[in-house]
Amino acid sequence: MAVLSDKNSTFDGTFTFKVTVVQAFNTAPRFVQPELEPVLITAGVNSQYPLPAITDEEGHMIAVDVKLMQSEIFATYNAATMNFLFAPSAET
């Protein structure tokens, strides 16, 4: 039994309510193509590598963070197109 009251009146009786517990699942975003393809980079030969499309089952926004580190002397990444461009010179 519950007692509810406010400044002007008191309710002394029984009432029922329903509580529903929902467990939300969140899956990780993933590339549509299951595995990334290997890339062969040859000195003196320009090439590009597009990342495959990424999907998220819950529809969340996805950001790709690329750190080129030492490869930045011959590689760039275009976030808008999700495309790597490799331009290693023969001297690199």
Backbone torsions as a table, in degrees:
resi	resn	phi	psi	omega
1	MET	NA	145.0	179.8
2	ALA	-124.4	149.9	176.2
3	VAL	-117.0	120.3	177.2
4	LEU	-110.6	138.9	178.5
5	SER	-147.9	155.8	169.5
6	ASP	-132.7	-166.5	-175.5
7	LYS	-65.2	-31.1	-170.3
8	ASN	-105.2	-21.7	-176.0
9	SER	-152.4	165.0	178.2
10	THR	-128.8	136.1	175.0
11	PHE	-109.9	123.0	179.3
12	ASP	-121.4	102.3	-177.6
13	GLY	-171.4	-166.3	179.3
14	THR	-114.0	152.8	175.6
15	PHE	-152.3	160.0	178.9
16	THR	-125.7	155.7	174.8
17	PHE	-151.3	161.7	-176.8
18	LYS	-115.0	134.7	175.5
19	VAL	-115.3	126.0	177.6
20	THR	-114.4	125.1	177.1
21	VAL	-101.0	123.3	-179.0
22	VAL	-112.8	125.9	176.2
23	GLN	-96.3	115.2	-179.3
24	ALA	-87.9	134.2	177.5
25	PHE	-106.2	141.3	177.6
26	ASN	-128.8	116.9	177.7
27	THR	-94.0	152.2	180.0
28	ALA	-73.2	148.0	173.2
29	PRO	-64.1	155.3	-177.8
30	ARG	-147.6	156.6	173.2
31	PHE	-71.6	141.3	179.1
32	VAL	-63.1	-41.1	174.8
33	GLN	-82.1	126.8	-171.5
34	PRO	-58.5	-38.8	-177.7
35	GLU	-126.2	144.2	174.4
36	LEU	-75.4	140.4	180.0
37	GLU	-77.8	144.7	175.3
38	PRO	-65.3	152.4	-179.3
39	VAL	-120.5	130.0	175.0
40	LEU	-105.4	120.0	179.9
41	ILE	-110.4	124.3	-177.7
42	THR	-113.4	131.3	178.7
43	ALA	-57.3	134.0	178.9
44	GLY	84.6	-2.9	-178.5
45	VAL	-119.8	119.1	176.4
46	ASN	-75.8	141.9	177.1
47	SER	-150.8	166.3	177.4
48	GLN	-134.7	158.2	-179.2
49	TYR	-141.7	107.1	177.2
50	PRO	-83.7	132.5	173.0
51	LEU	-70.0	144.0	176.7
52	PRO	-69.0	162.8	179.2
53	ALA	-59.0	149.8	178.7
54	ILE	-114.1	139.3	178.9
55	THR	-124.3	150.7	175.1
56	ASP	-135.2	118.6	-173.9
57	GLU	-60.6	-28.7	179.6
58	GLU	-89.4	-4.2	177.7
59	GLY	79.6	20.1	178.9
60	HIS	-70.7	154.3	174.4
61	MET	-68.1	142.4	-177.7
62	ILE	-121.7	133.9	175.1
63	ALA	-120.4	136.2	177.4
64	VAL	-104.9	122.8	-179.4
65	ASP	-107.4	115.3	-177.8
66	VAL	-111.6	127.7	174.8
67	LYS	-116.0	105.8	-175.5
68	LEU	-76.1	-24.8	178.2
69	MET	51.4	-127.5	-176.2
70	GLN	-66.4	-22.6	-178.6
71	SER	-74.4	-5.3	-178.8
72	GLU	-65.2	-13.1	177.0
73	ILE	-73.6	-16.7	178.2
74	PHE	-136.5	2.3	-177.4
75	ALA	-131.0	146.6	172.4
76	THR	-133.1	158.9	177.6
77	TYR	-129.9	128.2	177.4
78	ASN	-100.4	106.9	-176.7
79	ALA	-65.9	-31.6	-178.8
80	ALA	-65.8	-36.9	-178.4
81	THR	-104.4	-4.9	-177.0
82	MET	54.3	47.9	-174.3
83	ASN	-127.7	130.8	172.5
84	PHE	-91.0	141.8	172.7
85	LEU	-121.7	126.0	179.2
86	PHE	-111.9	127.3	179.9
87	ALA	-137.7	66.9	-179.4
88	PRO	-80.2	127.8	176.9
89	SER	-79.6	164.9	179.7
90	ALA	-63.6	-23.0	-179.7
91	GLU	-87.6	-13.3	-173.9
92	THR	-69.9	NA	NA
